[in-house]
Amino acid sequence: MFVRKLAVKRVDSEGMRHACPIRWIDNFAMRNFTNDAIFDDTLPVGDGLLEAGNRVPLERLQPAMEDWFRRKGYLKPEDGLEVTELPASY
């Protein structure tokens, strides 16, 4: 089910990338467990790392995570979020 490895990074105002803590990612995953079925196929596995199934669309995942992180106060107003798929050999 979790065939894709994703990197989840906070991008600060200077363009530096930082792995998002697993507690942020887990908080998003648990919220979406009951609210949006499209994100049910996600599994936080470590700081900055998320595993996902093939049906999870990155173009929806990134803005949804960024919105949730902002509402929780995890991201500063000038920060952004980057979600990228890692190579299969990771």
CORTAWO-V301976 format. One record per pair of residues at least 24 apart in sequence whose ideal C-beta (glycine too) atoms are under 7 Angstrom apart, sorted by sequence separation. I is the first residue (numbers start at 1). J is the second residue. D is the distance in Angstrom with one decimal. If there is no record, write none. Layout:
I;J;D / I;J;D
This chain:
22;46;5.7 / 22;47;5.2 / 25;50;5.5 / 39;64;6.9 / 58;83;5.9 / 21;47;5.5 / 20;47;7.0 / 58;85;6.7 / 19;47;4.5 / 20;48;5.6 / 19;48;2.6 / 28;65;5.4 / 31;68;6.5 / 9;48;5.9 / 1;41;6.0 / 8;48;5.5 / 28;68;5.0 / 2;43;5.2 / 7;48;5.7 / 7;49;6.7 / 8;50;5.4 / 5;49;6.8 / 6;50;4.5 / 24;69;6.1 / 27;72;6.6 / 5;51;5.9 / 6;52;5.6 / 4;51;6.7 / 4;52;4.7 / 2;51;3.7 / 2;52;6.3 / 3;53;6.6 / 4;54;6.8 / 24;74;5.1 / 2;53;6.1 / 3;54;6.1 / 1;53;5.0 / 8;65;6.8 / 10;75;6.4 / 13;78;4.1 / 17;82;6.4 / 13;79;6.9 / 12;79;5.6 / 11;79;6.4 / 10;79;5.5 / 11;80;4.2 / 11;81;6.8 / 10;81;6.3 / 11;82;5.4 / 9;82;4.7 / 8;83;5.4 / 6;83;5.8 / 7;84;5.0 / 6;84;6.8 / 6;85;5.7 / 7;86;5.6 / 6;86;6.7 / 4;85;5.8 / 5;86;4.2 / 5;90;5.0
